[in-house]
Amino acid sequence: MISAFLLSRRRLACIILLLGGNVLPDQAAAGKAVITMAGAAAVAPTPRPKPVAPQEPAAAPEPAAAGAAAMPEESADFPRFGDRKPHIWLSRRKPWHYAIHGTDISRHNNIIDWPAVARSRVSFVFIKATEGGDHLDPNFARNWREAKAAGIARGAYHFYYFCRSAKDQLRWFTRNVPRDKTALPPVLDIEWNHRSPTCRRRPPAAVVARNMRLFLNGVEKYYGQRPIIYTTVDFFYDNHLGRFKNYPFWLRSVAAHPDKRYNRQPWLFWQYTGTGHIPGIAGDADISVFSGDSRQWRDWLRHVR
């Protein structure tokens, strides 16, 4: 390595002399050469820097969820419930990224230990009150009273039955669910019920929309609160429910984030499982989240109650 270096220096000096220049010993010893041509000094050019490969621009952040102003951040303080059949969530927004969780119940959940439910940090519950035009959930009064005593925000829901008129169902719901200024807005649970032993009708979308509006308008007039629409993916698309733009939605989606399943339809609540575990409720439990953070939850409660 040393002899090759000296040889290269000598060759460089010879080339400079042949070109008519002068070699300055101190510069040559330092591995540099100054060539003087016609009385002018010129410094040998330095090597060009190696080109830097261009970098791809950073990916733009994913837009916030349709149901919230910004994506809630995951926190160890947020509730995270067990599940008998847990789903592997591939979306960036997972259920435990949301601060406010709740449930919905009916007689199928049997007798509920409401203080235990409250200790598990369930923030809200929607309680089944009525179905069709003549069915009252036998546990409604108890659940309505005890959920409030436990300090859980609660509202009532009606399960729509396609073999009774909307007017009959409106009269039945308002007859059995009391006006209560502390209650959450009423919910219309409307979905296809292929397991019903008495009614499996599927009216045309125009008929569905007309009956929904009759029921929703009547409920809002009676309770002074804009009702919430609960529905499923197939019913939403079969009946073009995106046209109900002035109503808050509670969307069921147990295999993907609702932004994906409902094409970014704005939502207020998201039911993400029907096989969850909540202390105080025996067996499988439905679990839902509110779309905003804790502050937005408190603001919403003040607005609707």
FENCORTA-V449609 format. One record per pair of residues at least 6 apart in sequence whose ideal C-beta (glycine too) atoms are under 7 Angstrom apart, sorted by the first residue. I is the first residue (numbers start at 1). J is the second residue. D is the distance in whole Angstrom. If there is no record, write none. Layout:
BEGIN
i=(I;I)
j=(J;J)
d=(D;D)
END
This chain:
BEGIN
i=(9;12;13;13;16;16;16;17;19;20;21;21;21;22;23;24;27;27;33;34;34;35;62;64;64;65;65;65;65;66;66;66;66;66;67;67;67;67;67;68;68;71;71;72;72;72;72;73;74;74;78;78;78;79;79;80;81;81;81;81;82;82;83;83;83;83;84;84;84;85;87;87;91;91;91;93;95;95;98;98;99;99;100;100;100;100;100;101;101;101;101;102;102;102;102;102;103;103;103;103;103;103;103;104;104;104;104;105;105;105;105;105;105;106;106;107;107;107;109;110;112;112;112;113;114;114;114;114;114;114;115;116;116;117;117;117;117;117;117;118;118;118;120;120;120;122;122;123;123;124;124;124;124;125;125;125;126;126;126;127;127;127;127;127;127;128;128;128;128;129;129;129;129;129;129;129;129;130;130;130;130;130;131;131;132;132;132;133;133;133;133;134;136;144;147;148;148;153;153;154;154;155;155;155;155;155;156;156;157;157;157;157;158;158;158;158;159;160;160;160;160;161;161;162;162;162;163;163;163;166;166;166;167;169;170;170;170;173;174;177;179;181;182;184;185;185;185;185;185;186;186;186;186;187;187;187;187;188;188;188;188;188;188;189;190;190;190;190;191;191;191;192;192;192;193;194;205;205;205;208;209;216;216;219;220;220;225;226;226;227;228;228;228;229;229;229;229;229;230;231;231;232;233;233;233;236;242;248;249;249;249;249;250;250;250;250;251;251;251;251;252;253;253;253;254;254;254;258;258;267;268;269;269;269;270;270;270;271;271;272;272;272;273;274;274;275;276;276;276;276;277;278;278;290)
j=(28;33;23;28;23;33;35;23;35;37;35;36;37;36;33;34;33;34;44;41;43;42;92;70;71;71;93;259;291;259;264;265;266;267;266;267;268;270;291;291;292;93;97;97;98;99;293;97;96;97;96;98;99;101;121;96;276;277;278;287;276;277;273;275;276;277;275;277;284;275;254;255;256;257;260;257;272;289;289;290;293;294;123;289;290;294;297;122;123;287;289;122;123;124;125;288;122;125;278;285;286;287;288;125;126;157;286;112;125;127;128;143;281;128;137;137;138;139;281;282;143;280;281;280;146;147;149;150;152;280;150;279;280;150;152;278;279;280;281;150;151;152;278;279;280;152;278;153;297;152;153;154;184;147;152;154;155;157;187;140;143;144;147;154;156;137;140;157;159;137;140;156;157;158;173;176;177;136;158;172;173;176;159;161;161;164;169;164;168;169;172;172;176;154;154;154;182;184;301;183;184;183;184;185;186;187;177;186;186;187;189;230;169;173;188;189;189;169;188;189;190;169;199;199;201;203;198;199;201;211;214;215;214;215;215;218;219;219;222;186;223;305;305;304;225;226;227;228;304;219;223;225;227;227;228;230;250;212;215;216;227;229;230;230;212;229;231;235;231;232;235;202;234;235;200;200;238;239;240;239;239;227;247;227;226;227;304;247;248;247;248;250;268;241;244;247;249;250;250;241;251;252;253;261;262;262;265;268;265;266;267;268;268;269;271;288;258;262;267;270;271;261;270;272;272;273;274;267;270;291;291;288;289;290;288;289;291;286;288;287;288;289;287;284;286;284;284;285;286;287;285;285;287;297)
d=(6;6;5;6;5;6;6;7;7;6;4;5;6;5;6;5;6;5;6;6;7;6;6;5;5;6;6;6;7;5;4;6;5;7;6;4;6;7;3;4;5;6;7;5;5;6;5;7;6;5;6;7;5;5;5;4;5;6;6;6;7;4;6;6;5;7;4;7;6;4;6;6;6;4;7;5;5;6;4;7;5;5;5;6;4;7;5;6;6;6;5;6;5;4;6;5;6;5;6;5;6;6;7;7;4;7;5;6;6;6;7;6;7;4;6;5;5;5;5;6;7;6;6;4;4;6;7;4;7;7;5;5;3;7;7;6;7;4;6;4;6;6;6;4;7;6;6;6;7;7;4;7;6;5;5;5;5;5;5;6;5;6;7;6;6;5;7;6;7;6;5;4;7;6;7;6;5;6;5;5;5;6;4;6;3;5;6;4;4;5;5;7;5;7;4;6;7;6;6;7;6;5;3;6;6;6;4;6;7;4;5;7;7;5;6;7;5;7;6;7;4;7;6;6;4;6;7;4;6;4;4;5;7;6;5;4;7;7;5;7;6;6;6;7;4;6;6;5;5;5;6;7;5;7;5;5;7;7;6;6;6;6;7;4;7;7;6;7;6;5;5;6;6;5;7;6;7;4;6;5;7;5;7;5;6;6;6;7;7;7;5;5;6;7;6;5;5;7;4;6;7;5;7;5;7;6;6;4;6;7;5;6;6;4;7;7;4;6;5;6;4;4;6;7;6;6;6;5;5;6;6;5;7;6;6;5;7;6;4;6;7;7;5;6;5;5;7;5;7;4;7;4;7;5)
END
